[in-house]
Amino acid sequence: MCENCFLGGVYRFRTWQDFDAFREELLSKPLCPVHRPSSEAACEQRQYYQCESCQEVWVLSEPENSWRGYFLPEDVADAYSRKLGKQDKFKRIGCLILLGLFVGFICLKWLV
């Protein structure tokens, strides 16, 4: 991170207008698009940019529908994606547990 690129990342774009304003700022910075294979998340479209000054690689995930996107350094973006994946996994497990409890409750009411 340097003064020529960005001093900090963006963990989420609150609105589409925020993303458009950010994109304008991104285009004014000395960042070059870089091709990297995206193995972290197949459903997540990632674009990589490298700062010409400090050589920091940034990852842009554009917002789409309910996905808010982010713009983070590559190592932080990977950790953030893993964290979001774990949260989604816990949500799915929680929903399955609630569904199981609901079905169990209905079965008990039906038997009694």
C-alpha positions in Angstrom: 0.0 0.0 0.0 1.3 3.4 -0.9 0.0 6.9 -1.5 -0.1 6.2 -5.3 -2.6 3.4 -5.0 -4.7 3.1 -1.8 -3.9 3.4 1.8 -6.7 0.9 2.9 -9.1 -1.5 1.5 -12.9 -1.5 1.1 -14.7 -4.5 2.7 -18.0 -3.7 1.1 -19.7 -1.2 -1.2 -22.8 0.0 0.5 -24.5 1.2 -2.7 -24.0 0.9 -6.4 -23.3 4.7 -6.4 -20.4 4.1 -3.9 -19.0 1.5 -6.3 -19.3 3.8 -9.3 -17.5 6.5 -7.4 -14.8 4.0 -6.3 -14.4 2.8 -9.9 -13.7 6.4 -11.0 -11.0 6.7 -8.3 -9.6 3.3 -9.3 -9.2 4.3 -12.9 -7.3 7.4 -11.9 -4.7 5.4 -9.9 -1.5 3.8 -11.4 -2.8 0.3 -11.3 -2.4 -2.3 -14.0 -4.7 -5.3 -14.5 -3.0 -8.6 -13.7 -4.2 -12.0 -14.8 -4.4 -14.5 -11.9 -6.2 -17.8 -11.8 -9.1 -17.6 -9.4 -9.3 -20.8 -7.3 -10.7 -19.3 -4.1 -14.3 -19.0 -5.0 -15.7 -20.0 -8.4 -18.9 -18.0 -8.0 -17.0 -14.9 -7.1 -15.7 -12.8 -10.0 -12.4 -11.4 -9.1 -10.2 -8.8 -10.9 -6.6 -8.3 -9.9 -4.7 -5.0 -10.1 -1.0 -4.3 -9.3 0.3 -1.0 -8.2 3.2 0.2 -10.4 4.8 1.9 -7.4 4.7 -0.5 -4.5 3.9 -3.7 -6.5 0.9 -4.5 -4.1 -1.7 -6.7 -5.7 -5.3 -5.7 -5.1 -8.4 -7.8 -5.6 -11.6 -6.3 -6.8 -14.8 -8.2 -6.4 -17.7 -6.2 -8.0 -21.0 -6.0 -6.2 -23.9 -7.9 -7.8 -27.4 -8.3 -6.4 -27.0 -8.9 -2.7 -23.2 -9.4 -2.9 -21.6 -6.1 -1.8 -18.2 -6.8 -3.2 -14.8 -5.6 -1.9 -11.4 -4.1 -2.9 -8.6 -5.5 -0.7 -5.0 -6.5 -0.9 -4.7 -10.1 -2.2 -3.7 -11.8 1.1 -6.5 -9.9 3.0 -9.0 -10.7 0.3 -8.2 -14.4 0.5 -8.6 -14.4 4.3 -11.9 -12.4 4.0 -13.3 -14.9 1.4 -12.5 -17.8 3.7 -14.2 -16.0 6.6 -17.3 -15.4 4.6 -17.3 -19.0 3.4 -17.2 -20.2 7.0 -20.0 -17.9 8.0 -22.2 -19.2 5.1 -21.4 -22.8 6.2 -22.5 -22.1 9.8 -25.7 -20.5 8.5 -26.5 -23.6 6.4 -25.8 -25.9 9.4 -28.0 -23.7 11.6 -30.9 -23.8 9.1 -30.6 -27.6 8.9 -30.7 -27.9 12.7 -33.8 -25.6 12.9 -35.5 -27.6 10.1 -34.8 -30.9 11.9 -36.2 -29.5 15.2 -39.3 -28.3 13.3 -39.9 -31.6 11.7 -39.3 -33.4 15.0 -41.8 -31.1 16.7 -44.4 -31.8 14.0 -43.8 -35.5 14.2 -44.3 -35.4 18.0 -47.5 -33.4 17.7 -48.8 -35.8 15.0 -48.0 -38.9 17.2 -49.6 -37.5 20.3 
